[in-house]
């Protein structure tokens, strides 16, 4: 048994019959799947918390804890946009994913929402409750075992000649503007509209982000390094080096940190959470010159088997594996299940010219 196999429930699950019954059934299915229930929260990699108007978000002690919110509602309207019904609740909970449990104890329906704006309704046609809970566990087990690589290590050693950017950083700026014109790159999600000042401060301390922004762009620099968009910024307004665009110079396997070179006397932003994925692609495929990730889709593409979280080692490994199967890894389109696209190419301009008449905004949810 490893740290990545242990989970814990907040005590509030024992305070009402529906939550208690859900916990009992879910624990049984998780144990069958090889996980272990721990009585010590400090031993848990995954925490389940109840989400409603009265409960406070679980306070992570470190970024590696994966929090799954659980919200109980009497009914849901499957014909109305599930994301609109539950996304604000998800954001307020500070959870990595949210499970919505709708209906009665003996006939529940499950909805899963993700921070990437995914919303999936799990079928309630299974013959038994045990089968229904098993389907839920099959969906969340890969996420529970995911390993986040989001620590940043900043080095104030960027050459002054790079402080104003290069032709490569200019290409990232132009690509972001084009993606906005295609309505494919939403501006940062206003988390402050959904979180209290205290919760927002906690998010900044723990994750070093100021908002949720979708998509990212990168372009190879030299000697294995690459320029990449920052976390939580409007990708259509990429201007300042060290703030909007950062130079990724390495990955420390032992420390599990992304290393970045930034201008001196600057308080930098964190790099995009997907830096580990881009790093792995650039290292394994030296012919790749640029990478664009958007929350959109293209018909007929290959896709990852699971919707691993952004910034996880598992997502990076899976995308790199899918690229190995591509006819041309340097010019490939990989679907991220229930999430979006990772696209490789010679440059941001080349990628955009290749996909402009094929990409669609709606990501299919499975």
C-alpha positions as CSV (number, residue, x, y, z in Angstrom):
1,X,0.0,0.0,0.0
2,X,1.3,3.4,-0.9
3,X,0.5,7.0,0.0
4,X,-1.3,7.3,-3.4
5,X,-3.7,4.6,-2.3
6,X,-5.1,6.1,0.9
7,X,-8.2,8.2,1.3
8,X,-10.1,9.9,4.1
9,X,-13.6,11.3,4.7
10,X,-14.3,14.4,6.6
11,X,-16.4,13.7,9.7
12,X,-19.5,15.5,8.3
13,X,-20.4,12.4,6.3
14,X,-21.6,10.8,9.5
15,X,-24.0,13.6,10.3
16,X,-26.9,12.7,7.9
17,X,-28.3,9.4,6.5
18,X,-27.8,10.1,2.8
19,X,-24.1,11.1,3.2
20,X,-23.4,8.2,5.5
21,X,-25.0,5.7,3.1
22,X,-23.0,7.2,0.2
23,X,-19.8,6.9,2.2
24,X,-20.4,3.3,3.2
25,X,-21.1,2.2,-0.4
26,X,-18.3,4.2,-1.9
27,X,-15.8,2.9,0.7
28,X,-16.8,-0.7,-0.2
29,X,-16.2,0.0,-3.9
30,X,-12.9,1.8,-3.3
31,X,-11.6,-1.1,-1.1
32,X,-12.5,-3.5,-3.9
33,X,-10.5,-1.3,-6.2
34,X,-7.4,-1.6,-4.0
35,X,-7.5,1.6,-2.1
36,X,-7.3,1.9,1.7
37,X,-9.4,3.9,4.1
38,X,-7.2,5.7,6.6
39,X,-8.3,7.2,10.0
40,X,-5.4,9.8,9.9
41,X,-5.9,12.6,7.5
42,X,-2.2,13.3,7.3
43,X,-1.7,9.9,5.7
44,X,-4.3,10.5,3.0
45,X,-3.5,11.5,-0.6
46,X,-7.3,11.9,-1.3
47,X,-9.8,13.6,0.9
48,X,-13.6,13.5,0.4
49,X,-15.5,16.5,1.7
50,X,-19.2,17.4,1.7
51,X,-20.0,20.5,-0.2
52,X,-22.9,22.7,0.6
53,X,-23.7,26.3,1.7
54,X,-22.8,25.6,5.3
55,X,-19.5,23.7,5.1
56,X,-16.1,25.2,4.8
57,X,-13.7,24.0,2.1
58,X,-11.1,21.4,3.3
59,X,-7.8,23.1,4.1
60,X,-5.0,21.3,2.4
61,X,-1.7,21.3,4.2
62,X,0.2,20.8,0.9
63,X,-0.6,20.9,-2.8
64,X,-0.4,17.2,-3.4
65,X,-3.6,16.4,-1.5
66,X,-6.4,15.6,-4.0
67,X,-9.8,16.8,-2.8
68,X,-13.0,15.4,-4.0
69,X,-16.1,17.4,-3.2
70,X,-19.5,15.6,-2.8
71,X,-22.7,17.5,-3.1
72,X,-26.1,16.0,-2.4
73,X,-29.1,17.4,-4.3
74,X,-32.7,16.1,-4.4
75,X,-33.0,16.2,-8.2
76,X,-31.2,17.4,-11.3
77,X,-32.3,18.4,-14.7
78,X,-30.4,16.3,-17.2
79,X,-31.7,18.5,-20.1
80,X,-30.2,21.6,-18.6
81,X,-26.5,22.4,-18.8
82,X,-24.9,20.3,-16.0
83,X,-21.9,22.6,-15.8
84,X,-24.1,25.7,-15.3
85,X,-26.0,23.9,-12.6
86,X,-22.9,22.9,-10.5
87,X,-19.7,24.7,-11.5
88,X,-20.0,27.6,-9.2
89,X,-20.6,25.1,-6.3
90,X,-17.4,23.3,-7.5
91,X,-15.3,26.5,-7.5
92,X,-16.5,27.5,-4.0
93,X,-15.5,24.1,-2.6
94,X,-11.9,24.4,-3.7
95,X,-12.2,20.7,-4.8
96,X,-10.2,19.1,-7.6
97,X,-13.4,17.4,-8.8
98,X,-17.0,17.5,-7.6
99,X,-19.3,14.5,-7.4
100,X,-23.0,15.4,-7.4
101,X,-25.3,12.8,-5.9
102,X,-28.9,13.4,-7.0
103,X,-31.9,11.4,-5.9
104,X,-32.7,8.9,-3.3
105,X,-30.5,6.4,-1.4
106,X,-31.7,3.5,-3.5
107,X,-31.7,5.3,-6.9
108,X,-28.9,7.9,-7.1
109,X,-27.6,9.6,-10.2
110,X,-24.0,10.8,-10.3
111,X,-22.6,13.8,-12.0
112,X,-18.9,14.6,-12.1
113,X,-17.6,18.1,-12.8
114,X,-14.0,19.1,-13.4
115,X,-12.0,22.4,-13.1
116,X,-11.4,22.1,-16.8
117,X,-15.2,22.8,-17.2
118,X,-16.1,19.2,-17.8
119,X,-19.5,17.8,-16.7
120,X,-20.3,14.1,-17.1
121,X,-23.6,12.4,-16.2
122,X,-23.0,8.8,-15.3
123,X,-25.7,6.5,-16.5
124,X,-28.2,5.3,-13.9
125,X,-29.2,2.2,-15.9
126,X,-27.1,-0.3,-14.1
127,X,-29.0,-3.2,-12.6
128,X,-27.7,-2.9,-9.1
129,X,-26.5,-0.1,-6.8
130,X,-23.2,-2.0,-6.4
131,X,-22.7,-1.7,-10.2
132,X,-23.6,2.0,-10.1
133,X,-21.0,2.7,-7.5
134,X,-18.4,0.5,-9.3
135,X,-18.9,2.7,-12.4
136,X,-18.3,5.8,-10.3
137,X,-15.1,4.3,-8.8
138,X,-13.9,3.3,-12.3
139,X,-14.2,6.9,-13.2
140,X,-12.4,8.5,-10.3
141,X,-9.8,5.9,-9.5
142,X,-7.2,7.1,-12.0
143,X,-7.7,10.6,-10.8
144,X,-7.2,9.6,-7.2
145,X,-3.9,7.9,-8.0
146,X,-2.6,10.9,-10.1
147,X,0.6,12.5,-9.1
148,X,0.7,16.3,-9.5
149,X,3.9,18.1,-10.6
150,X,3.2,21.7,-10.0
151,X,6.1,23.0,-7.8
152,X,8.1,25.9,-9.3
153,X,11.7,26.9,-8.6
154,X,12.6,30.3,-9.9
155,X,16.2,31.3,-10.8
156,X,16.7,35.1,-11.3
157,X,19.4,34.5,-13.9
158,X,17.6,35.2,-17.2
159,X,20.0,37.0,-19.6
160,X,19.1,40.7,-19.8
161,X,19.0,40.3,-23.6
162,X,15.9,38.2,-23.1
163,X,14.1,40.4,-20.7
164,X,12.1,42.0,-23.6
165,X,11.4,38.7,-25.2
166,X,12.4,37.1,-28.6
167,X,10.7,36.4,-31.9
168,X,9.5,33.2,-30.2
169,X,7.7,34.9,-27.4
170,X,6.2,37.3,-29.9
171,X,4.8,34.3,-31.8
172,X,3.2,33.1,-28.5
173,X,1.6,36.6,-28.1
174,X,0.2,36.5,-31.6
175,X,-1.1,32.9,-31.3
176,X,-3.0,33.8,-28.1
177,X,-4.6,36.7,-29.8
178,X,-5.7,34.5,-32.7
179,X,-7.1,31.9,-30.4
180,X,-9.2,34.6,-28.7
181,X,-10.5,35.7,-32.1
182,X,-11.6,32.1,-32.7
183,X,-13.4,32.1,-29.3
184,X,-11.2,29.2,-28.1
185,X,-9.3,30.8,-25.3
186,X,-11.5,32.1,-22.5
187,X,-10.2,34.8,-20.2
188,X,-9.3,33.9,-16.6
189,X,-12.2,32.6,-14.6
190,X,-13.0,35.2,-11.9
191,X,-12.5,33.0,-8.8
192,X,-12.8,36.0,-6.6
193,X,-16.5,36.2,-7.6
194,X,-17.1,32.8,-6.1
195,X,-14.6,32.6,-3.2
196,X,-14.4,34.6,0.0
197,X,-11.3,36.8,0.6
198,X,-10.0,34.2,3.1
199,X,-10.4,31.3,0.6
200,X,-8.9,33.3,-2.2
201,X,-5.9,34.1,0.0
202,X,-5.6,30.3,0.8
203,X,-5.7,29.5,-3.0
204,X,-2.9,32.0,-3.6
205,X,-0.7,30.7,-0.8
206,X,-1.2,27.0,-1.7
207,X,-1.1,27.1,-5.4
208,X,0.3,30.5,-6.3
209,X,-2.5,31.3,-8.7
210,X,-4.8,34.3,-9.1
211,X,-7.4,32.7,-11.3
212,X,-8.4,29.9,-13.6
213,X,-7.5,30.4,-17.2
214,X,-8.0,27.8,-19.9
215,X,-5.4,26.6,-22.4
216,X,-1.6,27.2,-22.7
217,X,1.0,27.8,-25.4
218,X,4.7,27.1,-25.6
219,X,7.6,27.3,-28.1
220,X,11.1,25.7,-28.0
221,X,13.9,28.1,-27.2
222,X,17.3,26.4,-27.1
223,X,19.3,23.7,-25.2
224,X,16.1,21.9,-24.2
225,X,14.5,25.0,-22.8
226,X,11.2,26.5,-23.9
227,X,9.0,29.6,-23.4
228,X,5.5,28.9,-22.0
229,X,2.5,31.0,-20.9
230,X,2.0,31.6,-17.2
231,X,-0.7,30.2,-15.0
232,X,-3.9,32.2,-14.5
233,X,-3.3,34.8,-17.1
234,X,-5.3,35.9,-20.1
235,X,-3.5,34.0,-22.9
236,X,-4.6,36.7,-25.4
237,X,-2.5,39.2,-23.5
238,X,0.9,37.6,-23.3
239,X,3.4,40.5,-23.0
240,X,5.7,40.6,-19.9
241,X,8.6,38.1,-19.6
242,X,8.5,36.5,-16.2
243,X,4.9,37.5,-15.7
244,X,3.0,36.4,-18.8
245,X,5.6,34.2,-20.5
246,X,8.3,32.2,-18.6
247,X,11.4,30.3,-19.7
248,X,11.3,26.7,-18.5
249,X,14.9,25.4,-18.2
250,X,14.6,22.1,-16.5
251,X,12.7,19.6,-14.3
252,X,14.2,18.2,-11.1
253,X,13.0,14.6,-10.7
254,X,14.1,14.3,-7.1
255,X,12.5,17.6,-6.0
256,X,9.6,17.2,-8.5
257,X,9.9,20.9,-9.4
258,X,9.8,22.8,-12.7
259,X,12.8,25.2,-13.0
260,X,12.5,28.6,-14.5
261,X,14.8,31.4,-15.5
262,X,13.4,34.8,-14.8
263,X,14.6,38.4,-14.8
264,X,16.2,39.6,-11.5
265,X,14.3,42.0,-9.2
266,X,11.0,40.5,-10.4
267,X,8.2,38.7,-8.6
268,X,7.3,36.1,-11.2
269,X,4.1,34.3,-11.9
270,X,4.0,30.5,-11.8
271,X,4.2,28.8,-15.2
272,X,1.2,27.0,-16.6
273,X,0.3,23.8,-14.6
274,X,0.8,21.8,-17.8
275,X,4.6,22.6,-17.9
276,X,5.4,19.0,-17.0
277,X,3.5,17.7,-20.0
278,X,5.3,20.2,-22.4
279,X,8.7,19.4,-20.8
280,X,8.2,15.7,-21.4
281,X,7.1,16.2,-25.0
282,X,10.1,18.5,-25.8
283,X,12.5,16.1,-24.2
284,X,11.2,13.0,-25.9
285,X,10.5,14.6,-29.3
286,X,13.3,17.0,-30.3
287,X,11.6,17.7,-33.6
288,X,8.7,19.4,-31.9
289,X,9.0,23.2,-32.1
290,X,5.8,24.3,-30.4
291,X,2.8,23.1,-28.4
292,X,-0.7,24.5,-28.1
293,X,-3.3,23.3,-25.7
294,X,-7.0,24.4,-26.0
295,X,-10.3,23.4,-24.5
296,X,-11.7,22.4,-27.9
297,X,-12.0,19.3,-30.1
298,X,-11.4,17.9,-33.5
299,X,-13.3,15.0,-35.0
300,X,-11.6,11.7,-35.7
301,X,-8.6,12.1,-33.4
302,X,-7.0,9.7,-30.9
303,X,-7.5,10.5,-27.2
304,X,-6.2,9.5,-23.8
305,X,-8.0,6.8,-22.0
306,X,-8.6,8.8,-18.8
307,X,-9.2,12.4,-18.0
308,X,-6.1,12.8,-15.8
309,X,-5.8,16.2,-14.0
310,X,-3.8,19.0,-15.5
311,X,-0.3,19.0,-14.1
312,X,-0.2,15.3,-13.3
313,X,2.6,13.0,-14.2
314,X,0.0,10.6,-15.6
315,X,-1.4,13.0,-18.1
316,X,2.2,13.9,-19.3
317,X,3.0,10.2,-19.7
318,X,-0.2,9.4,-21.5
319,X,0.1,12.2,-24.0
320,X,3.8,11.3,-24.7
321,X,2.7,7.7,-25.2
322,X,-0.1,8.7,-27.6
323,X,2.5,10.8,-29.6
324,X,4.6,7.7,-30.0
325,X,1.7,6.1,-31.9
326,X,1.2,9.1,-34.2
327,X,2.4,9.0,-37.8
328,X,4.2,12.2,-37.2
329,X,4.7,13.2,-33.5
330,X,6.0,16.6,-34.6
331,X,2.7,17.5,-36.2
332,X,0.1,15.6,-34.1
333,X,-3.2,16.3,-32.5
334,X,-3.9,14.4,-29.2
335,X,-7.3,14.5,-27.5
336,X,-7.4,14.8,-23.8
337,X,-10.5,12.9,-22.7
338,X,-13.2,15.2,-21.5
339,X,-10.7,18.1,-21.5
340,X,-9.3,19.4,-24.8
341,X,-6.5,19.1,-27.3
342,X,-2.7,19.0,-27.2
343,X,-1.3,19.9,-30.6
344,X,2.4,19.8,-31.7
345,X,4.0,21.6,-34.6
346,X,6.9,23.6,-36.0
347,X,5.7,26.9,-34.5
348,X,2.5,28.4,-33.1
349,X,1.8,29.9,-36.5
350,X,2.2,26.5,-38.2
351,X,-0.1,24.8,-35.7
352,X,-2.9,27.4,-36.1
353,X,-2.7,27.3,-39.9
354,X,-3.1,23.5,-39.7
355,X,-6.2,23.4,-37.4
356,X,-8.1,26.6,-38.1
357,X,-10.9,25.0,-40.2
358,X,-11.1,21.7,-38.2
359,X,-11.4,22.7,-34.6
360,X,-14.7,22.8,-32.8
361,X,-15.4,24.5,-29.4
362,X,-17.5,21.7,-27.8
363,X,-15.4,19.0,-26.1
364,X,-17.4,15.7,-26.1
365,X,-18.0,14.3,-22.6
366,X,-17.8,10.6,-22.1
